[in-house]
């Protein structure tokens, strides 16, 4: 059983199968980064720091220094936490009639997109792919686009 197995069970089965069968860490990491990029774009998260963290993740399995990875992870985690808090605030406001459900959904999507970036920086490529895909789905609600990325990178 791999560390990614619990998350793989939550994915579209076609994507989960491609992740399980993938042989190269670079392909898995590339898929994770494709998912995160897509989520950031679809959720309209314009953070340059998150885009840079994705670029760091793209080279994680080659020659990136540990300090650079840790810095990217800390930055992305901080942004994801702030966006999670904003989503909780938007949810509370919507439930109290002080905000709209649409504002909450947008905030939730933005938080999940940021979390997909954090996932790309997981040490294990298979886990990064599974978690980034899971978070990207919740940011975009589009399995077909994510399946397209998986088929291009992992098949």
N, C-alpha and C positions, 0 to 999 in steps of 0.2 A: 504494500500500500504506500502510495506516495503522499507527500504533504499536500499536493493539489487535489487529491481525491474528493474531499468534502465539497470543495467548490465546483469541481467538474460535474458533480451530480446535479448542480443547480443550473447548468448551462443547457442550451439547445444541444440535443444529443449528437447532432452532426458535427458541431464545433468541438464538443468534448472528445469525440472519437478522433478527430484530426489532431487535437492537442496530445492525446494519449499516444498516437502513432508517430508523432514527430520525432525525428532522430537528432536534429541539430539544435543546440541551445541558441544559436544565432537566429534561426528561423522562429523559434518560440518567442525570443525577446523582440524580434522585429514585429511579430504579430501583436504582442502586448503593446508595443509603441504605436502601431497603426490604430489599435483600438482606442488608446488614450488620445491620440491626435484627433481622431474622429469625434470622440466625446467632447473634447475641448471646443472644437469647431461648432458642433451641433448645439451645445449648451451655451455658446457665446461667452466662454471664459477667455478673456483676453490677457491673461497673465503671462508676461514674458518669462518669469521665473519658472512657471510650470512647463512652458515650451522648452526651456533650457534643460529642465530635469528630464524630459522625454529624450532629448538629444544625448544626455549623459547615459541614460538607460540603454540607448541604441548601441553604445560601445562598452557596456558593462562587462560583457563576456570576453573582451579583448584587453586593451591596455589602459583602461581608466584607473586612476589611482583611488585607493580606498577613501582617502580624505575627500576627494571630489564627490564620490558616491554618497558618503555620509552627509556632506553639505547639501547636496541635491535632495536627499531623503528628508533631512530636517526642514529644509525650506518648503518642499512640497507638502510634508505632513502639517506644517504650521498653517499653510494656506488652506489645506483640506479641512483642518479643524475649524478655522474661522468660517469657512463656507458651510460646514455642518451646523455650526452655531447659528448662522444666519438663516439656515433652513428651519431649524427648530423654532427660532423667533417668528419666522413667517408662518409656520404651522400654528403656533399659539395665537398669532394675530388673526389668522383665518378662522380658527375655532371660536374666537371671542367676537367675531364679526367686525374686527378692526382692520382686516386685510382680506385679500381675495385668495381663493383657492388657486387661481392661475399664478399669483405671485409665489405661493408656496411651492407649486410644482416646478416653476422655473428655478427657485432657490435649491430645491432638492436635486434637480438635474445638474446644476452647477457644482454642488457638493460632490455628487457621485462622479462627475467628470474629473474633479481634482483627486478624488480617491483612486481613480483609474491610473493617474500618473504615479501616485505613491506605490501602487501595485507593480508598476513596471520596474521598480527598483528593488524588488524582492531578490534575494540572493539566488534562489533556484529558478531557472528559466521557465520550467513547466508551471510552477506556482505563479510566477509573474504573469504568464499568459492566461491562466485560468482566472485569476483575480482581476486582472485588468479588463478582461472580456466581461466578467460579471458586472463590474462597476460601470463599464461603458454601456452595457445594455440598460442599466437603470438610469443612465444619463440620457439615453437616446431612444429607448424602447424599440430598437430596430435589430432583430436577430438577423435579418437577411443581409444587411450591410456588413455586420460582423462576420457572418458566414462567408461572404465574398472575400473579406480580408483573410480569413482562415484558409480558404481554398487557394488563394494566390500565394500565401506564405508557406503553408504546411502540407499541401497535397503533393 
